[in-house]
């Protein structure tokens, strides 16, 4: 059951939304219900992007959304900042994992020319 504040967040339709709250406060439930609400209001699932800080959080969010919407399947994108933006670089510019420098490689190159 959602509180009135949570329901307000779920039903928000004017632009993007950021959900900030403490541990165990129902953020995942709010976000998964919001995604489903957006889809029920005509937003195409492939236009919805859910970004988290960790792979575990992205996986958990996706699994909860899939349980909420089963047996339907919606093509919503879930991922971490790094994974989502790597996909953008890969799809838009043809980057590969090998074409992006790791921190240690960047440091080595910069110190070699300094």
C-alpha distances in whole Angstrom, upper triangle without the diagonal:
4,7,10,12,9,9,13,14,12,14,17,20,23,25,23,20,20,17,19,17,18,17,14,12,10,13,13,9,10,14,13,11,14,16,15,15,18,20,19,20,24,24,26,24,27,27,24,24,22,24,23,26,26,27,24,22,23,23,19,18,20,19,15,16,18,16,13,16,19,21,22,23,23,26,23,25,24,26,28,30,33,32,31,34,36,35,36,40,40,40,41,44,45,44,44,43,46,47,45,46,45,45,48,50,49,50,53,54,54,56,59,59,59
4,7,8,6,6,9,10,9,11,14,17,20,21,20,17,17,14,16,14,16,16,13,11,8,11,12,8,8,11,12,9,11,15,14,13,16,18,18,19,22,22,24,23,26,25,22,22,20,22,22,24,25,26,24,21,21,22,19,17,19,19,15,16,19,17,14,17,20,22,22,23,23,25,22,24,23,25,26,28,31,30,29,32,35,34,34,38,39,38,39,42,43,42,42,41,45,45,43,44,43,43,46,48,47,48,52,52,52,54,57,57,57
4,5,5,6,9,10,10,12,14,18,20,22,20,17,17,14,15,14,15,16,14,11,10,12,14,11,10,13,15,12,13,17,17,16,18,21,20,21,24,24,26,25,28,27,24,24,22,24,23,25,26,28,26,23,24,25,22,20,22,22,19,19,22,21,18,20,23,26,26,27,26,28,25,26,25,27,28,29,32,32,31,33,36,36,36,39,41,40,41,44,45,44,44,43,47,47,44,46,44,44,47,49,48,49,52,53,52,54,57,58,57
4,5,5,6,9,10,10,12,16,18,20,19,16,17,14,16,15,17,19,17,13,12,14,16,13,11,14,16,13,14,17,17,15,18,21,20,19,23,23,26,25,28,27,24,25,23,24,24,27,28,30,28,25,25,27,24,22,24,25,21,21,24,23,20,22,25,28,27,28,27,28,26,27,26,28,29,30,33,33,32,34,37,36,36,40,41,40,41,44,45,45,45,44,48,48,45,47,45,45,48,50,49,50,53,54,53,55,58,58,58
4,5,5,6,9,10,11,15,16,18,17,13,13,11,12,12,14,16,15,11,11,11,14,13,10,13,15,13,13,16,17,15,17,20,20,20,23,22,25,24,27,25,22,22,20,22,22,24,26,27,26,22,23,25,23,20,23,24,20,20,24,23,20,22,26,28,27,28,26,27,24,25,24,26,26,27,30,31,29,31,34,34,34,37,39,38,38,41,43,42,43,42,45,45,42,43,42,42,45,47,45,47,50,51,50,52,55,55,54
4,5,5,6,9,10,14,16,17,15,12,12,9,11,11,13,15,13,10,8,8,11,9,6,9,11,10,9,13,14,13,15,18,17,18,21,20,22,21,24,23,19,20,17,19,19,21,23,24,23,19,20,22,19,16,19,20,17,16,20,19,16,19,22,25,24,24,23,24,21,22,21,23,23,24,28,28,26,29,32,31,31,35,36,35,36,39,40,39,40,39,43,43,40,41,40,40,43,45,44,45,48,49,48,50,53,53,53
4,5,5,6,8,12,15,16,16,13,14,12,14,14,17,18,17,13,11,11,13,10,8,10,12,9,9,12,13,10,13,16,15,15,18,18,21,20,23,22,19,20,18,21,21,24,25,26,25,22,22,23,21,18,20,21,18,16,20,19,16,18,21,24,23,23,22,23,21,23,22,24,25,26,30,30,28,30,33,32,32,35,37,36,37,40,41,41,41,40,44,44,42,43,42,42,46,47,46,47,51,51,50,53,55,56,55
4,5,5,6,10,12,14,13,11,12,11,14,14,17,19,18,15,13,13,15,13,10,12,14,11,10,13,14,11,13,16,16,15,18,18,21,21,23,21,19,20,19,20,21,24,26,27,27,23,23,25,23,20,22,23,20,19,22,22,19,20,24,26,25,25,23,24,22,23,22,25,25,26,30,30,27,29,33,32,31,35,36,35,36,39,40,40,41,40,44,44,41,43,42,42,45,47,45,47,50,50,49,52,54,54,54
4,6,5,9,11,12,11,8,9,8,11,12,15,17,16,13,11,10,12,11,7,8,11,9,7,11,12,10,11,15,15,15,17,16,19,18,21,19,16,16,15,17,17,20,22,24,23,19,19,22,20,16,19,20,18,16,20,20,17,19,22,25,23,23,21,22,19,20,19,21,22,22,26,26,24,26,29,28,28,31,33,32,32,35,37,36,37,37,40,40,37,39,38,38,41,43,41,43,46,46,46,48,51,51,50
4,6,8,11,12,11,9,11,10,13,14,17,18,17,14,12,10,11,9,6,7,9,6,4,8,9,7,8,12,12,12,15,14,16,16,18,17,14,15,14,17,18,21,22,23,23,19,18,20,18,15,17,18,15,13,17,17,14,15,19,21,20,20,18,19,16,18,17,20,21,22,26,25,23,26,29,27,27,31,32,31,32,35,36,36,37,36,40,40,37,39,38,39,42,43,42,44,47,47,47,49,52,52,52
4,6,9,11,12,10,13,13,16,17,20,22,21,18,15,14,15,13,10,10,12,9,7,10,10,7,8,11,11,10,13,13,16,16,19,17,15,17,16,19,21,24,26,26,26,22,22,24,22,18,19,21,18,16,19,20,16,17,21,23,21,21,19,20,18,20,20,23,24,25,28,28,25,27,31,29,29,32,34,32,33,36,37,38,39,38,42,42,39,41,41,41,45,46,44,46,50,49,49,52,54,54,54
4,6,8,9,8,11,11,15,17,20,22,21,18,16,14,16,15,11,11,13,11,8,11,12,9,9,13,13,11,14,13,16,16,19,16,14,16,15,18,20,23,25,26,26,22,22,24,23,19,20,23,20,18,21,22,19,19,23,25,23,23,20,21,18,19,20,22,23,23,27,27,24,26,29,28,27,30,32,31,31,34,36,36,37,37,41,40,37,39,39,39,43,44,42,44,47,47,46,49,52,51,51
4,6,8,9,12,14,17,20,23,25,25,22,19,17,18,17,14,13,15,13,9,11,12,9,8,11,12,9,11,10,14,15,17,14,13,15,16,18,20,24,26,27,27,24,22,25,24,20,21,24,21,19,22,23,20,20,23,25,22,22,19,20,17,19,20,22,23,23,27,26,23,25,28,27,26,29,31,29,29,32,34,34,36,36,40,39,37,39,39,39,43,44,42,44,47,47,46,49,51,51,51
4,7,8,12,14,17,20,24,26,26,23,22,19,20,20,16,15,17,16,12,14,16,13,11,14,15,12,14,12,15,17,18,15,14,16,17,19,21,24,27,28,29,25,24,27,26,22,23,26,24,22,25,26,23,23,27,29,26,25,22,22,19,20,21,23,24,23,27,27,23,24,28,27,25,28,30,29,28,31,34,34,36,36,40,38,36,38,38,39,42,43,41,43,46,46,45,48,50,49,49
4,7,10,13,16,19,23,25,26,23,21,18,19,20,16,14,17,16,13,13,16,14,11,14,16,14,14,12,14,15,16,13,12,13,14,16,18,21,24,25,26,23,22,24,24,21,21,25,23,21,24,26,23,23,27,28,25,24,21,20,17,18,18,20,21,20,23,23,20,21,24,23,22,25,27,25,25,28,30,30,32,33,36,35,32,35,35,35,39,39,37,39,43,42,41,44,46,45,45
4,7,10,13,17,20,22,23,20,19,15,16,17,14,12,14,15,11,11,15,13,11,14,16,15,15,12,15,14,15,12,10,10,11,12,15,17,20,22,23,19,18,21,21,18,19,22,21,18,21,24,21,21,25,27,24,23,19,18,15,15,15,17,17,16,20,20,17,18,22,21,19,23,25,24,23,26,28,28,30,30,33,32,30,32,32,32,36,36,34,36,40,39,38,41,44,43,43
4,6,10,13,16,18,19,17,15,12,13,14,11,9,13,13,10,11,14,13,12,15,17,16,17,14,17,16,17,14,12,11,11,12,13,16,19,21,21,18,17,20,19,16,18,21,19,17,20,22,20,21,24,26,24,23,20,19,16,16,15,16,17,16,20,20,18,19,23,22,21,24,27,26,26,28,30,30,31,31,34,33,31,32,32,32,36,37,35,37,40,40,39,42,44,44,44
4,6,10,13,15,17,14,14,10,12,14,11,9,13,14,11,12,16,15,14,18,20,19,20,17,19,18,19,16,13,12,10,10,11,13,16,18,19,15,15,19,18,15,17,20,18,17,21,22,20,22,25,28,26,24,21,21,17,16,15,15,15,14,18,19,17,18,22,22,21,24,26,26,26,29,30,29,30,30,33,32,29,31,30,30,33,34,33,34,38,38,37,39,42,42,41
4,7,10,12,13,11,10,7,9,11,8,8,11,12,10,12,15,15,15,18,20,20,21,19,21,19,21,19,15,14,11,11,11,13,16,18,18,14,15,18,16,13,16,18,16,16,20,21,19,21,24,27,25,24,22,21,18,17,15,16,16,16,20,20,19,21,24,24,24,27,28,28,29,31,33,32,32,31,35,34,31,32,31,31,34,36,34,36,39,40,39,41,44,44,43
4,7,10,12,10,10,8,11,13,11,11,14,15,14,16,19,19,19,22,24,23,25,23,24,23,24,22,19,17,14,13,12,13,16,18,18,14,16,19,17,15,18,20,18,19,22,23,21,24,27,29,28,27,25,25,21,20,18,18,17,17,20,21,20,22,25,26,26,28,30,30,31,33,34,33,33,32,35,35,32,32,31,30,33,35,34,35,38,39,38,40,43,43,42
4,7,9,6,8,7,10,12,11,12,15,16,15,18,20,20,21,24,25,25,27,25,27,25,26,25,21,20,16,16,14,15,17,19,18,15,17,19,17,15,19,20,18,19,23,23,21,24,27,30,29,28,26,26,23,22,20,20,19,19,22,24,23,25,27,28,29,31,33,33,34,36,37,36,36,34,37,37,34,35,33,32,35,37,36,37,40,41,40,42,45,45,44
4,6,6,9,8,11,13,13,14,17,18,18,20,22,23,24,26,28,28,30,28,30,27,29,27,24,22,18,17,15,15,16,19,17,14,17,19,17,16,20,21,19,20,24,23,22,25,28,31,30,30,28,28,25,24,21,21,19,20,23,24,24,26,29,30,30,32,34,35,36,38,39,37,36,34,38,38,35,35,33,32,34,37,36,36,40,41,40,42,45,46,45
4,6,8,8,10,12,13,14,16,18,18,20,22,23,24,26,28,29,31,29,30,27,28,28,24,22,18,17,14,14,15,17,15,12,16,17,14,14,18,18,16,19,22,21,21,24,26,29,29,28,27,27,24,23,20,20,19,20,23,24,24,26,28,29,30,32,34,35,36,38,38,36,36,33,37,37,34,34,32,31,34,36,36,36,39,41,40,42,45,46,45
4,6,8,9,10,12,13,15,16,17,19,21,22,23,25,26,28,30,28,29,27,28,28,24,23,19,19,16,17,17,18,16,13,16,17,14,14,17,17,15,17,20,19,18,22,24,27,27,27,26,27,24,24,20,21,20,22,25,25,26,28,30,30,32,34,35,36,37,39,40,38,37,35,39,39,36,37,35,34,37,39,39,39,42,44,44,45,48,49,48
4,6,9,9,9,12,14,14,15,18,19,20,21,24,24,25,28,26,28,25,28,27,23,22,18,18,16,17,18,20,18,15,17,19,15,14,18,18,15,17,20,19,18,21,24,27,27,27,26,27,23,23,21,21,21,23,26,26,26,28,30,31,32,34,36,36,37,39,40,39,38,36,40,40,37,38,36,35,38,41,40,41,44,45,44,46,49,50,49
4,6,5,6,9,10,11,12,14,16,16,18,20,21,22,25,23,25,22,24,24,20,19,16,17,15,17,17,19,17,13,15,16,13,12,15,15,12,13,17,16,14,18,20,23,23,23,22,23,20,21,18,19,20,22,25,24,24,27,29,29,30,33,34,34,35,38,38,37,37,35,39,39,36,38,36,36,38,41,40,41,44,45,45,47,49,50,50
4,5,5,6,9,10,10,12,14,15,16,18,20,21,23,21,22,20,22,21,17,16,13,13,12,14,15,16,15,11,13,15,12,10,13,14,12,12,16,16,15,17,20,23,22,22,20,21,18,18,15,16,16,18,21,21,21,23,26,26,26,29,30,30,32,34,35,34,34,32,36,36,33,34,33,33,36,38,37,38,41,42,42,43,46,47,47
4,5,5,6,8,10,11,12,14,15,17,18,20,22,20,20,18,19,19,15,14,11,12,11,13,14,14,12,9,10,11,9,6,10,11,8,9,12,12,11,14,17,20,19,18,17,18,15,15,12,14,15,17,20,19,19,22,24,24,25,28,28,28,30,33,33,32,32,30,34,34,32,33,32,32,35,37,36,38,41,41,41,43,46,47,47
4,6,5,6,8,10,11,12,14,16,16,18,20,19,20,18,20,20,16,16,13,15,14,17,17,18,16,13,13,14,11,9,11,11,8,9,12,11,9,12,15,18,18,18,17,19,16,17,15,17,18,20,23,23,22,25,27,26,27,31,31,31,32,35,36,35,35,33,37,38,35,37,35,36,39,40,40,41,44,45,45,47,50,50,50
4,6,5,6,9,10,10,12,14,15,16,18,17,19,17,19,19,15,15,12,14,14,17,18,19,18,14,14,16,13,11,13,14,11,10,14,14,12,14,17,20,19,19,17,19,16,17,15,17,18,20,23,23,21,24,27,26,27,30,31,30,32,34,35,35,35,34,37,38,35,37,35,36,39,41,40,41,44,45,45,47,49,50,50
4,5,5,6,9,10,10,12,14,15,17,15,16,14,16,15,11,11,9,11,11,15,16,16,16,12,12,13,12,8,10,12,10,9,12,13,11,13,16,19,18,17,15,16,12,13,12,14,15,17,20,19,18,21,23,22,23,26,27,27,28,31,32,31,31,30,34,34,32,34,32,33,36,38,37,38,41,42,42,44,46,47,47
4,5,5,6,9,10,11,12,14,16,14,15,12,15,15,11,12,10,12,13,16,17,16,15,12,11,12,10,7,8,10,7,5,9,10,8,9,13,15,14,14,12,13,11,12,11,14,16,18,21,20,18,22,24,22,23,27,27,26,28,31,32,31,31,30,34,35,32,34,33,34,37,39,38,40,43,43,43,46,48,49,49
4,5,5,6,9,10,10,12,14,14,15,13,16,16,13,14,12,15,16,20,20,20,19,16,15,16,14,11,12,13,10,8,11,11,8,9,13,16,14,15,13,15,13,15,14,17,20,21,24,23,22,25,27,26,26,30,30,29,31,34,34,34,34,34,38,38,36,38,37,38,41,42,42,43,46,47,47,49,51,52,52
4,5,5,6,9,10,10,13,11,13,12,15,14,11,12,11,14,15,19,20,20,20,17,15,17,16,12,13,15,12,10,13,14,11,12,16,18,16,16,14,15,12,14,14,17,19,20,23,22,20,23,26,24,24,28,29,28,29,32,33,33,33,33,37,37,34,37,36,37,40,41,40,42,45,45,45,48,50,50,50
4,5,5,6,9,10,11,9,10,8,11,11,8,9,9,12,14,18,19,19,19,16,14,15,14,11,11,13,11,8,11,13,10,10,14,16,13,13,10,11,8,11,11,14,17,18,21,20,18,20,23,21,21,25,26,24,26,29,30,30,30,30,34,34,32,34,34,35,38,39,38,41,43,43,43,46,48,48,49
4,5,5,6,9,10,9,11,9,12,13,10,13,12,16,18,21,22,21,21,18,16,17,16,12,12,13,11,8,10,11,8,7,11,13,11,11,9,12,10,13,14,17,20,22,25,23,21,24,26,24,24,28,28,27,28,32,32,33,33,33,37,37,35,38,37,38,42,42,42,44,47,47,47,50,52,52,52
4,5,5,6,9,9,11,11,14,14,12,14,14,18,19,23,24,24,24,21,19,20,19,15,15,17,15,11,14,15,11,11,15,16,14,15,13,15,13,16,16,20,22,23,27,25,23,25,28,26,26,30,30,29,30,33,34,35,35,35,39,39,37,40,39,40,44,44,44,46,49,49,48,51,53,53,54
4,5,5,7,5,8,8,12,10,9,12,13,16,19,22,24,23,24,21,19,20,19,16,15,18,16,13,15,17,14,13,16,18,15,15,12,13,11,14,15,18,21,22,25,23,20,23,26,24,23,27,28,26,27,30,31,32,33,33,37,37,35,37,37,38,42,42,41,44,47,46,46,49,51,51,51
4,5,5,5,6,6,10,10,9,12,13,17,20,24,25,24,24,21,19,20,20,16,15,17,16,12,13,15,13,11,14,15,12,12,9,11,10,13,15,19,21,23,25,23,21,23,26,23,23,27,27,25,26,30,31,31,32,33,37,36,35,38,38,39,42,43,42,45,47,47,47,50,52,52,52
4,5,7,9,10,13,13,13,16,17,21,23,27,28,27,27,24,22,23,22,18,17,19,17,14,15,16,13,11,14,15,12,13,11,14,13,17,18,22,25,26,29,27,24,27,29,27,27,31,31,29,30,33,34,35,36,37,40,40,39,41,41,43,46,47,46,48,51,51,51,54,55,55,56
4,6,9,11,14,13,13,16,17,21,24,27,29,28,29,26,23,25,24,20,20,22,20,16,18,20,16,15,18,19,16,16,14,16,15,18,20,23,26,26,29,28,25,27,30,27,27,31,31,29,29,33,34,35,37,37,41,40,39,42,42,43,47,47,46,48,51,51,50,53,55,55,56
4,6,9,12,11,11,15,17,21,24,28,29,28,29,26,23,25,25,21,20,22,21,17,18,20,18,15,18,19,15,15,13,14,13,17,19,22,25,26,28,27,24,26,28,25,25,28,29,26,27,31,32,33,34,35,39,38,37,40,41,42,46,46,45,47,50,49,49,52,54,54,54
4,6,9,7,8,12,14,17,21,24,26,25,26,23,21,22,22,19,18,20,19,16,17,20,17,15,18,19,15,15,11,12,11,13,16,19,22,22,25,23,20,22,24,22,21,25,25,23,23,27,29,30,31,32,36,35,34,36,37,38,42,42,41,43,46,45,45,49,50,50,51
4,5,5,7,11,14,17,20,24,25,24,25,23,20,21,22,18,16,19,19,15,16,19,17,15,17,18,14,12,9,9,9,11,15,18,21,21,24,21,18,20,23,20,19,23,23,20,21,25,26,27,28,30,33,32,32,35,35,37,40,40,39,42,45,44,44,47,49,49,50
4,5,5,9,11,14,17,21,22,20,21,19,16,17,18,15,13,15,16,12,12,16,14,12,15,15,12,10,6,5,5,8,11,15,18,19,21,19,16,19,20,18,18,21,21,19,20,24,25,26,26,27,31,31,30,33,33,35,38,38,37,40,42,42,42,46,47,47,48
4,6,8,11,14,17,20,21,20,21,20,16,17,19,16,14,17,18,14,15,18,17,15,17,18,14,11,8,5,5,7,11,13,17,17,19,16,13,16,17,14,14,18,18,15,17,20,21,22,23,24,28,27,26,30,30,32,35,35,35,38,40,39,40,43,44,44,45
4,7,10,13,17,20,21,20,22,20,17,19,20,17,15,19,19,16,17,20,19,17,20,20,17,15,11,9,7,8,11,14,16,16,19,17,13,15,18,15,14,18,18,16,17,20,22,23,24,25,29,28,27,30,30,32,35,35,34,37,39,39,39,42,44,43,44
4,7,10,13,17,18,18,19,17,14,16,17,13,12,16,16,13,14,17,16,15,18,19,16,14,10,8,6,6,9,11,14,14,17,15,12,15,17,15,15,18,19,17,18,22,23,23,24,25,28,28,26,29,29,31,34,34,33,36,39,38,38,41,43,43,44
4,6,10,13,15,15,16,14,11,14,15,12,11,15,15,13,15,18,17,17,19,21,18,15,12,10,6,5,6,8,10,11,13,12,9,11,14,12,12,16,17,16,17,20,21,21,22,22,26,25,23,26,26,27,30,31,30,32,35,35,35,38,40,40,40
4,7,10,12,12,13,10,8,11,12,9,9,13,13,11,13,16,16,16,18,20,18,16,13,11,8,6,5,6,8,9,13,11,9,12,15,14,14,18,19,18,19,22,23,22,23,22,26,26,24,26,25,26,30,30,30,32,34,35,35,37,39,40,40
4,7,9,10,12,9,7,11,12,10,11,14,15,14,16,19,18,19,21,24,22,19,16,14,11,8,6,5,5,6,9,9,8,10,13,13,13,16,17,18,19,21,22,21,21,20,24,23,21,23,22,23,26,27,26,28,31,31,31,34,36,36,37
4,6,8,9,6,6,9,10,9,11,14,14,14,17,19,19,20,22,24,23,21,19,17,14,11,8,6,5,7,10,10,10,12,14,15,16,18,19,20,22,23,24,22,22,21,24,24,21,23,21,22,25,26,26,27,30,31,31,33,35,36,36
4,7,9,7,8,11,12,12,14,16,17,17,20,21,22,23,25,28,27,24,22,20,17,14,11,8,5,6,9,10,11,12,14,16,17,18,20,21,23,24,24,22,22,20,23,23,20,21,19,19,22,24,23,24,27,28,28,30,33,34,34
4,5,5,6,9,10,11,12,14,16,17,18,20,21,23,24,26,26,23,22,20,17,14,11,8,6,8,9,10,12,14,14,16,18,19,20,22,24,25,24,22,21,19,22,23,20,21,19,19,22,24,24,25,27,29,29,31,33,34,34
4,5,5,6,8,10,11,12,14,15,16,18,20,21,22,24,23,21,20,18,16,13,9,7,6,10,10,9,11,14,14,14,17,19,19,20,23,24,23,21,20,17,21,22,20,21,19,20,22,24,24,26,28,29,30,32,34,35,36
4,5,5,6,9,10,10,12,14,15,16,18,20,21,23,23,21,20,19,17,15,11,9,9,13,13,12,14,17,17,18,21,22,22,24,26,27,27,25,23,21,24,26,23,24,22,23,25,27,28,29,31,33,33,35,37,39,39
4,5,5,6,9,10,10,12,14,15,16,18,20,22,22,20,19,18,15,13,9,8,8,12,13,13,14,17,18,18,20,22,23,24,26,27,27,25,24,22,26,27,24,26,24,24,27,29,29,30,33,34,34,36,38,39,40
4,5,5,6,9,10,11,12,14,15,17,18,20,19,17,16,14,12,10,6,5,6,10,12,10,11,14,15,15,17,20,20,20,23,24,24,23,22,20,24,25,23,24,23,24,27,28,28,30,32,33,34,36,38,39,39
4,5,5,6,9,10,10,12,14,15,16,18,18,16,15,14,12,11,8,8,10,13,14,12,13,17,17,17,19,22,21,22,24,26,25,24,23,21,25,26,24,26,24,26,28,30,30,32,34,35,36,38,40,41,42
4,5,5,6,9,10,11,12,14,15,18,18,16,16,16,14,13,10,10,12,15,17,15,16,20,20,20,22,25,25,25,28,29,29,28,26,25,28,30,28,29,27,28,31,32,33,34,37,38,38,40,42,44,44
4,6,5,6,9,10,11,12,14,17,16,14,14,14,11,11,8,9,11,14,16,15,15,18,20,19,21,24,24,24,26,28,28,27,26,25,29,30,28,29,28,29,32,33,33,35,37,38,39,41,43,44,44
4,5,5,6,9,10,11,12,14,13,11,10,10,9,9,6,9,12,15,17,14,14,18,19,17,19,22,22,22,24,27,26,26,25,24,28,29,27,29,28,29,32,33,33,36,38,39,39,41,43,44,45
4,5,5,6,9,10,10,13,13,12,12,13,12,12,10,12,15,18,20,17,17,21,22,20,23,26,25,25,28,30,29,29,27,26,30,31,30,32,30,32,34,35,36,38,40,41,42,44,46,47,48
4,5,5,6,9,10,13,13,12,13,14,13,14,11,14,16,19,21,19,19,23,24,23,25,28,28,27,30,32,32,31,30,29,33,34,32,34,33,34,36,38,38,40,42,43,44,46,48,49,49
4,5,5,6,8,11,11,10,9,11,9,11,10,13,16,19,21,19,18,22,23,21,23,26,26,25,28,30,30,30,30,29,33,33,32,34,33,34,37,38,38,40,43,43,44,46,48,49,49
4,5,5,6,8,8,7,8,10,10,12,11,14,18,21,22,20,19,23,24,22,24,27,26,25,28,31,30,30,29,29,33,34,32,35,34,35,38,39,39,41,44,44,45,47,49,50,51
4,6,5,8,9,10,11,14,14,16,15,17,20,23,25,23,22,26,27,25,27,31,30,29,32,34,34,34,33,32,36,37,35,38,36,38,40,42,42,44,46,47,48,50,52,53,54
4,6,9,9,10,11,14,13,16,15,18,21,24,26,24,23,27,28,26,28,31,31,30,32,35,35,35,34,34,37,38,37,39,38,39,42,43,43,45,48,48,49,51,53,54,54
4,6,6,7,8,12,12,15,15,18,22,24,26,24,23,26,28,25,27,30,30,28,31,34,33,34,33,33,37,38,36,39,38,40,43,43,43,46,48,48,49,52,53,54,55
3,5,7,9,13,14,16,17,20,23,26,28,25,24,28,29,26,28,32,31,29,32,35,34,35,34,34,37,38,37,40,39,41,44,44,45,47,49,50,50,53,54,55,56
4,7,10,13,15,18,18,22,25,28,30,27,26,29,30,27,29,32,31,30,32,35,35,35,34,34,38,39,38,41,40,42,45,46,46,49,50,51,52,54,56,57,58
4,7,10,12,15,17,20,24,26,28,25,24,27,28,25,27,30,29,27,30,33,32,33,33,33,37,37,37,40,39,41,44,44,45,47,49,49,50,53,54,55,56
4,7,9,12,14,17,21,23,25,22,20,24,24,21,23,26,25,23,26,29,28,29,29,29,33,34,33,36,36,38,41,41,41,44,46,46,47,49,51,51,53
4,6,9,11,15,19,21,22,19,18,21,22,19,20,24,23,21,23,26,26,27,27,28,31,32,31,34,34,36,39,39,39,42,44,44,44,47,49,49,50
4,6,9,13,16,18,19,16,14,18,19,15,17,20,19,17,19,23,22,23,24,24,28,28,27,30,31,33,36,36,36,39,41,40,41,44,45,46,47
4,6,10,14,15,17,14,12,15,17,14,15,19,19,17,19,22,22,23,23,24,27,27,26,29,29,31,34,34,34,36,39,39,39,42,44,44,45
4,7,10,12,13,11,8,12,13,11,12,16,15,14,16,19,20,20,20,20,24,24,22,25,25,27,30,30,30,33,35,35,35,38,40,40,41
4,7,10,12,9,8,12,13,12,13,16,17,16,18,21,21,20,20,20,23,24,22,24,24,25,28,29,29,31,33,34,34,37,39,39,40
4,7,8,6,6,9,10,10,12,14,15,15,17,19,19,18,18,17,20,21,19,21,20,21,25,25,25,27,30,30,31,33,35,36,36
4,5,5,6,8,10,11,12,14,15,16,18,19,20,18,17,16,19,20,17,19,17,18,22,23,22,24,27,27,28,30,32,33,33
4,6,5,6,8,10,11,12,14,15,16,18,18,16,17,15,19,18,15,17,16,17,20,21,20,22,25,25,25,28,30,30,31
4,6,5,6,9,10,10,12,14,15,16,16,14,13,12,15,15,12,13,13,14,17,18,17,20,22,22,23,25,27,28,28
4,6,5,6,9,10,10,12,14,15,15,13,12,11,15,15,13,15,15,16,19,20,20,22,24,25,25,28,30,30,31
4,5,5,6,9,10,11,12,14,14,13,14,13,17,16,15,17,17,19,22,22,22,24,27,26,27,30,31,32,33
4,5,5,6,9,10,10,12,13,11,12,12,15,14,12,15,15,17,20,20,19,22,24,24,24,27,29,29,30
4,5,5,6,9,10,10,10,8,9,8,12,11,9,12,13,15,18,18,17,20,22,22,23,26,27,27,29
4,5,5,6,8,10,9,9,9,10,14,13,12,16,16,19,22,21,21,24,26,25,26,29,30,30,32
4,5,5,6,8,9,9,11,12,15,14,13,16,18,20,23,22,21,24,26,25,26,29,30,30,31
4,6,5,5,7,6,8,10,12,10,10,13,15,18,20,19,18,22,23,22,23,26,27,27,28
4,6,6,5,4,6,9,11,10,10,14,16,19,21,20,20,23,24,23,25,28,28,28,30
4,6,6,8,10,12,15,13,14,18,20,22,25,24,23,27,28,27,28,31,32,31,33
4,6,8,11,14,16,14,14,18,20,23,26,24,23,26,28,26,27,31,31,30,32
4,6,9,12,14,11,12,15,18,21,23,21,20,24,25,23,24,28,28,27,29
4,7,10,11,9,11,15,17,21,23,20,20,24,25,23,25,28,28,27,30
4,7,8,6,7,11,14,17,19,17,17,20,21,20,21,25,25,25,27
4,5,5,7,10,12,16,18,16,16,20,20,19,22,24,24,25,27
4,6,6,8,9,13,15,13,14,18,18,18,20,23,23,24,26
4,6,7,9,13,14,11,13,16,16,16,18,21,20,22,24
4,6,9,13,14,11,12,16,16,14,17,20,19,20,22
4,7,10,12,10,10,13,14,13,15,18,18,19,21
4,7,8,6,6,10,10,10,12,14,15,16,18
4,6,5,6,9,10,11,12,14,16,17,18
4,5,5,6,9,10,11,12,14,16,16
4,5,5,6,9,10,11,12,15,15
4,5,5,6,9,10,11,13,14
4,5,5,6,9,10,11,12
4,6,5,6,8,10,10
4,6,5,6,9,10
4,6,5,7,9
4,5,5,6
4,6,5
4,6
4
